[in-house]
Amino acid sequence: MMKIVLIRHGQSVWNLENRFTGWTDVDLSDNGLEEARQAGMILKQNGFSFDAAYTSVLKRAIRTLWIVLHEMDLMWIPVYKSWCLNERHYGALQGLNKDDTAKKYGEDQVHQWRRSADIRPPALEKSDPRYEASHPKYKALKEGQFPLTESLEDTERRVLKYWNEAIAPAIRKDQKLMISAHGNTIRALVQYLDNIPSNGIVNLNIPTGVPLVYELDENLKPVRHYYLGMEGELEPGVIPHHF
Ligand SMILES: O=C(O)[C@H](O)COP(=O)(O)O
């Protein structure tokens, strides 16, 4: 039986301000820094250790990982960063306040943009200053590969491609791994691992900064999963809804 630990980054400054974030590279709030410290401590107290870690190229996930690894005295392990683990790209919604957007377009429309499988929020224009394709951290992306907006299915495709090409092979080599990523990246992995249909994941929210442990069999199928520090185990396939 193999274990892998997923963690959504600690609360970010824009989570605190209730703004659509996506690929905007905002940092952790003070609360988010403390969440990351608590996560590292509880992982260490429960005897976890890692051979390697994976994260996105966004600082809120990277710093969460740094803090967790610091608390566990594991800053020396290999860390692999990929844009494929970035949060879902929110297009022209990035930076907007979620409540103001709901007032302007209606709650249902915002819920569709946030949680439907195949609906893409309004796209960014390439002339928009929020379009960061020229940033050095994205030099690996081919022309046209940098998203102007993403549906959850778009996000899942790139996350699962990375899972199959980079992460699953490492698990099969008995590597103990941690993935520090984002709400929708982890939702994509949870949906895949637990084979949850799209309509079953609509109301699934991943809490910030809480280690989510998956125990996998030899076929990388989940045997059980639980949030470390939350009482008891979760029913298979059920992840508590968190706001
Ligand atoms: O990108 C964001 O705004 C958040 O990290 C995730 O937001 P969501 O829960 O609205 O998808």
The ligand as a Tripos MOL2 file, in Angstrom:
@<TRIPOS>MOLECULE
LIG
   11    10     1     0     0
SMALL
NO_CHARGES

@<TRIPOS>ATOM
      1 O1         -8.4640   30.6220   -8.1960 O.co2     1 LIG1
      2 C1         -9.2030   30.9440   -7.2570 C.2       1 LIG1
      3 O2         -9.9360   31.9420   -7.2140 O.co2     1 LIG1
      4 C2         -9.2900   30.0070   -6.0620 C.3       1 LIG1
      5 O3         -8.0730   29.5060   -5.7450 O.3       1 LIG1
      6 C3        -10.2430   28.8850   -6.3920 C.3       1 LIG1
      7 O4        -11.3940   29.5240   -6.5550 O.3       1 LIG1
      8 P1        -12.7630   28.7120   -6.7440 P.3       1 LIG1
      9 O5        -12.9690   27.9470   -5.4650 O.co2     1 LIG1
     10 O6        -13.7320   29.8160   -6.9890 O.co2     1 LIG1
     11 O7        -12.5240   27.8290   -7.9270 O.co2     1 LIG1
@<TRIPOS>BOND
     1     1     2 2
     2     2     3 1
     3     2     4 1
     4     4     5 1
     5     4     6 1
     6     6     7 1
     7     7     8 1
     8     8     9 2
     9     8    10 1
    10     8    11 1
@<TRIPOS>SUBSTRUCTURE
     1 LIG1         1 GROUP 0 **** ****
